[in-house]
Every structure is written in C-alpha cells, then in structure tokens.
Amino acid sequence: MRTAAICPTCATYENALCILYNGLYLTNLDVNPLDSLEVIIGKINDNLVPTTGIIAPAVSSVYLGQQHLDTANNQLYSAKTVGSGAADWELIIKVSLLGAPEYANNADAIIGGLTVGKVYRTGDLLKIVH
C-alpha cells in the first residue's frame, strides 16, 4: 500500500516543502524523512533514468519498475523483481523494425504468429497483442 501526505510541521497543501511517502520507488532513491521536495525531485531525475543497450538486460535491476530499452531490437523491458539477474526483467513491448504488421483483430494477430506484447495495426490504429 502506498501513502503520501504533506508534512504537517512545515507545509500547507499550497506550499509543500517536504512530503511524507511510503511507496515502492522512493525507497530506492535514498530519500530521507523530511527531505525537501526539491531534493526528492533531483534524486528522481538522477536515479529513475531508464538504461539502454543493444541487447536485453542481463544484470539485476537497481529498483522495482526500472526500465531498459534494447535499441538494437526495439524492445522495452521493465523490472518485475530486484536481485535475480536477467530474471528481474520482463519484456513489455517489441516494435518491429519493418513497421507494424496489419491484422483485423487480436485473434488474427495471434494466428499470424504474434505473441503477447507484440505490436500490430488495424488500419491506422496501433494495437498490442494481449
């Protein structure tokens, strides 16, 4: 369960100087109680940056939800766990380098050989196999 609130000792809802947060991502950023909002945003900008490479990620993710873009194969991965090496990562989406193939619907795309997460189109609409 995630919760967030404005610090009652130093802020009002209109002028927050710090926040109280108990969630999945800020714990990975070394955010301390009563850190200013400016410090927290700086840590988010510095640390929650996706990694990139020309292959699928093979090392453990740094934090839950971390993203990795395989630029050679146009694949986007997200970390579903931390500390398990390559098993941390889950393929979210893969876009064909030749463009999205056209199918009438999801069933036709599966029959055509696409798997979950692959992109296809129906006319001008991009869709993802589910």
Buried (B, 14 or more C-beta within 10 A) or exposed (E): EEEEEBBEEEBEEEEBBBBEBEEEBBEBBEBEEEBBBEBBEEBBEEBBEEBEEEEBBEEBBEBBEBBBBBEEBEBBBBBBEBEEEEEBBEBBBBBEEEEBBEBEEBEEBBEBEBEEBBBBBBEEEEBBBE
